[in-house]
């Protein structure tokens, strides 16, 4: 396992390599690398006072779902604490086939029982994703899918409330903007 002072740097380099081929083309035609999202989530966790382990886990939060990396790989490279946080952020495989309307409430229910570290990162993830949906979403998502995502993100944010006042405020600002753009009541 690596030294804690290098934990964040090693996690960043690890995901840069693991996610290097993962991109998303947006409605505007922009090709966005997954690394950009991971950077934003890690930055939000850092800005909210997250620990080194939380920031490293923020970098790694999508790795098990999106790459061949398994939790044991995370444990071997980053230790038990980071692995447990990543595990708490990794959706069960059966969530993958669900629509946003089905998946987001299940995520909210699951995160309710997770650690404050998991909640901090999950809330930062929701901020980043709601911002993305509002500014330049996936072209494959319908108006309804976008609305379902935003409404579901609010359910998740409610379960994470109180972990970080900074993240609570940022989420509320993004959610308010999203409700205006998508005319959600």
C-alpha positions in Angstrom: 0.0 0.0 0.0 1.2 3.6 -0.7 2.0 6.3 1.8 -0.9 8.6 2.7 0.8 11.8 1.4 0.9 10.2 -2.1 -2.6 8.6 -1.9 -4.4 11.3 -3.8 -1.7 11.6 -6.5 -1.6 7.9 -7.0 -5.4 7.6 -7.2 -5.5 10.4 -9.8 -2.8 8.7 -11.9 -4.6 5.3 -11.5 -7.9 6.6 -12.8 -6.3 8.6 -15.6 -5.0 5.3 -16.9 -8.1 3.2 -16.0 -10.5 5.6 -17.6 -8.4 6.9 -20.5 -10.7 5.4 -23.1 -14.0 6.3 -21.4 -15.6 9.4 -23.1 -19.1 10.7 -23.5 -20.3 12.8 -26.4 -22.8 15.4 -25.2 -25.7 17.1 -26.9 -23.5 19.9 -28.1 -21.1 17.4 -29.6 -18.4 17.9 -27.0 -16.4 14.8 -26.2 -15.9 14.7 -22.5 -13.5 12.3 -20.9 -14.6 10.6 -17.7 -11.5 12.0 -16.1 -13.2 15.5 -16.1 -16.1 14.2 -13.9 -13.7 12.4 -11.6 -11.6 15.6 -11.2 -14.7 17.7 -10.4 -15.9 15.2 -7.8 -12.5 15.0 -6.1 -12.2 18.8 -6.2 -15.6 19.1 -4.5 -14.6 16.6 -1.8 -11.4 18.5 -1.2 -13.1 21.9 -1.0 -15.6 20.5 1.5 -12.8 19.3 3.9 -12.6 15.7 2.8 -9.7 13.6 4.1 -7.0 12.2 1.9 -8.8 8.8 1.9 -12.1 10.5 0.8 -10.4 12.5 -1.9 -8.7 9.3 -3.2 -12.0 7.5 -3.1 -13.6 10.4 -4.9 -11.1 9.9 -7.8 -11.9 6.1 -7.7 -15.6 6.2 -7.2 -16.6 5.1 -10.7 -13.7 2.8 -11.3 -15.3 -0.5 -10.3 -18.5 0.2 -12.2 -16.8 1.4 -15.4 -13.5 -0.5 -15.7 -12.2 -4.0 -15.2 -10.9 -2.9 -11.8 -12.3 -4.9 -8.8 -12.6 -3.9 -5.2 -9.7 -6.2 -4.3 -7.5 -4.2 -6.7 -8.5 -1.0 -4.8 -7.8 -2.6 -1.5 -4.3 -3.8 -2.6 -3.3 -0.5 -4.0 -5.1 2.0 -1.7 -5.9 0.1 1.5 -9.0 -1.0 3.3 -10.4 2.4 4.2 -10.4 3.6 0.6 -11.8 0.3 -0.7 -14.6 0.4 1.8 -15.6 3.9 0.7 -15.4 2.9 -3.0 -17.5 -0.2 -2.2 -20.2 2.0 -0.6 -20.2 4.1 -3.8 -20.4 1.2 -6.2 -23.8 0.3 -7.4 -24.8 -3.4 -7.3 -24.7 -5.0 -10.7 -28.5 -5.3 -10.8 -28.8 -1.4 -10.8 -27.1 -1.2 -14.2 -30.2 -2.2 -16.2 -32.6 0.2 -14.3 -33.9 3.5 -15.6 -33.0 6.7 -13.8 -36.5 6.7 -12.2 -35.9 3.2 -10.8 -32.2 3.4 -10.0 -32.0 6.8 -8.2 -34.4 5.9 -5.3 -32.5 2.7 -4.8 -29.3 4.6 -4.6 -30.8 7.0 -2.1 -32.0 4.1 0.0 -28.6 2.5 -0.1 -26.6 5.6 0.7 -28.8 6.3 3.8 -27.0 3.5 5.6 -23.5 4.4 4.5 -20.7 6.2 6.2 -20.3 10.0 6.2 -17.3 9.5 3.9 -19.5 7.7 1.3 -22.2 10.4 1.7 -19.7 13.2 1.2 -18.5 11.7 -2.1 -22.0 10.7 -3.3 -23.2 14.3 -2.7 -20.3 15.7 -4.6 -21.0 13.2 -7.4 -24.7 14.3 -7.6 -23.6 18.0 -7.8 -21.3 17.2 -10.7 -23.9 15.1 -12.5 -26.8 17.5 -12.0 -24.6 20.3 -13.3 -23.8 18.1 -16.3 -27.4 17.3 -17.0 -28.3 21.0 -17.0 -25.5 22.3 -19.1 -24.8 19.6 -21.7 -26.4 16.2 -21.1 -26.1 12.9 -22.9 -27.9 13.0 -26.2 -29.3 9.5 -25.6 -31.3 10.7 -22.5 -34.8 12.0 -23.1 -36.2 15.1 -21.4 -37.9 12.6 -19.0 -34.7 10.8 -18.3 -33.0 14.1 -17.4 -35.9 15.0 -15.1 -35.9 11.6 -13.4 -32.1 12.0 -12.8 -32.5 15.4 -11.2 -35.4 14.3 -9.0 -33.5 11.2 -8.0 -30.4 13.2 -7.3 -32.5 15.2 -4.8 -33.5 12.0 -3.0 -29.9 11.1 -2.7 -28.9 14.6 -1.5 -31.5 14.4 1.2 -29.9 11.2 2.5 -26.5 12.9 2.5 -27.6 16.2 4.1 -25.5 17.4 7.0 -22.2 15.8 6.1 -21.0 19.1 4.6 -22.7 22.4 4.6 -20.7 23.5 1.6 -21.9 20.5 -0.4 -25.4 20.9 0.8 -25.5 24.5 -0.4 -23.9 23.7 -3.7 -26.3 20.9 -4.4 -29.3 23.2 -3.6 -28.0 25.8 -6.0 -27.5 23.2 -8.8 -30.9 21.6 -8.0 -32.7 25.0 -8.1 -31.1 25.8 -11.4 -32.1 22.3 -12.8 -35.7 22.8 -11.7 -35.8 26.0 -13.6 -34.3 24.6 -16.7 -36.4 21.5 -16.7 -39.5 23.1 -15.2 -39.6 20.6 -12.3 -41.9 21.5 -9.4 
